[in-house]
């Protein structure tokens, strides 16, 4: 009976979950390998993923459902490169806003500017930090003028990104959360559990 349980993928999944809760971890090594696999190959499918990982199909589906329910996996959509769309300039714009109106109304209006791809409330001298893209340095001025024209924005200062030294990535964070020693690096060899790391991360 012990051998039957130890050889069952579903039973191993239960044991792994219990062990994970004991370590107070949100994810374990199998979760990390699953995330790395779907990051590298989003269209791989549950059946093929189960074959690659050596676990039951139901285990893969249950893991995906749990990770999605927890908000760890937020979607399986394509990653878009703004430069490939013609937006080759990236800049970071710090905003000072009129406090009586608050941040939320300003953020809602900024969402109407397509070139604003992120906006964060921050500490320090400024009130909000935006990551924006533009087609050229001249076009960046147009984008900044649109931002400054947003009601509630008092002034803006910007810096242009010359090069992306560390692209947006989450797999090293996944590895750290799972307690995996070797965190995958985009474009550098193989990732968690031998799964290739994603080269397309923005």
Secondary structure, 3 states (H helix, E strand, C coil): CHHHHHHCHHHHHHHHHHHHHHHCCCCCHHHHHHHHHHHHCCCCCHHHHHHHHCCCHHHHHHHHHHHHHCCCCCCCCCCCCHHHHCCCEEEEEEEEECHHHCHHHHHHHHCCCCCEEEEEECCCCCCEEEEEEECCHHHHHHHHHHHHCCCCEEEEEEEECCCCCCCCCCHHHHHHHHCCCCCCECCECECHHHCECCCCCC
